[in-house]
Amino acid sequence: MGLLFTAGLLMGFNTIHALSLAQLTTPAELRGRVLGLFETLGLSSMPIAAGLAGIVADLLHRNIPLVYWGCGVGLAAVALVQIVKPEVRELLAHEAAPEEVAAAVPEGAAG
């Protein structure tokens, strides 16, 4: 349970980081479309993932720990493949200039 709690907590940080990078690296005229696509893909894939998880759990005779391990190994594999790509490393190392940040924040949103 502790690991699940930690994973859930870190997922929130990861989501915020990914959305911030998307906002800062996407041109202003495309930002709404790109972020809308992120949301659409993320939300529409949830029911598919839940259905597939149920099928996989049944195929594995409801060995739920094995399902969790499989998901963890798959996630680690995707992370390892992505970390060796120069484009991903460059994007993650992106430091926004103050004018980029100002352009990414809608007018009137700063408090």
N, C-alpha and C positions, 0 to 999 in steps of 0.2 A: 504494500500500500504506500509505503514511503517513496518508492521509486516512481509509482504512478503519479503521486502528488508532485514530486519534483519534475517529472516530465511535463505535466500539465502547466506548472508554473513557468518552466523554461519555454514552453510552446508560445506562451503569451509574449515573452520577450522576443522570441524569434519572429513572430508575426509582426510586431511593431517595427523591428529592424528591417524586415523585408519590405513592408509597406513604405517606410521612410526612404529606403533606397530606391524603390520604384518611383516615388514622388520626385525625388531629387534628380534622377537620371532620365526621366521621361520628359520630352518637350511639353510645354504647357498646353499646346493645342491638342495633344494626344492623351494627356493625363487622365481625363475622365473615362475615355474608352479603355485604356489599359487597366485602370483600377476596377472598372466595371467588369472587365473580362476576368480579372483575378477573383472577384467576388462570385461571379456566375459559375466559373469552373469549380471553385472551392465548395460552394453550397450545393451545386448540382451533383457533385461526386459523392457527397455524404450518403445518400440512400443506396447508391450503387455499392459503395464500400461496405456498408452495413449488410447488405444482401449477400455479397461475396464472402464476408466474414462468417456469416451463418452457414453458407454452403461448405466452406473450408472446414469449419468446426465440425460439421456433420461427417464430412469425409475422413476427418482425423478422429472419429469416434468421440467427439466432444472433449478432446484433450486440449483444453483452453491454454494451459501454460505453453504448449507447443506452438499454438497460434501466436501468442505474445512473443515468444522467442523468434519465430519466423518473421514477424513484423519488425522486430528489433534488428535482426540480421539484415533484412531488406533495406531498412532505413540507413543502417551503417554502411551498407554497400553503396547506396546512392550517394551518401555524404563523401565516401572515399573516392568515388569516381569523379564527383564534382570538384573536390579539393585539388585535384591534379590539373584541372583545366585552367589555363592562364586567364581566360576571359572571366571566369568566376572569381578567381583570386583578385583580378583587377577591379571588378565591381565591388567586392567586399572591402577592398582597401580604399574605395572612393571617399575622398574628403571634400565636402561641399564648401565652396567659397561662400562668403556671406551674401553675395548678390544672388547666388543660386537658391539659398535658403529663403531669402526674401521673396524671390519669384515663386517658390513652391507654396508659400503660405498665402491663402486667400486674404484679400483686403478686409480689415475689420476683425480678423480672427485672433490677432495678437492682443494680449490683454495687458 
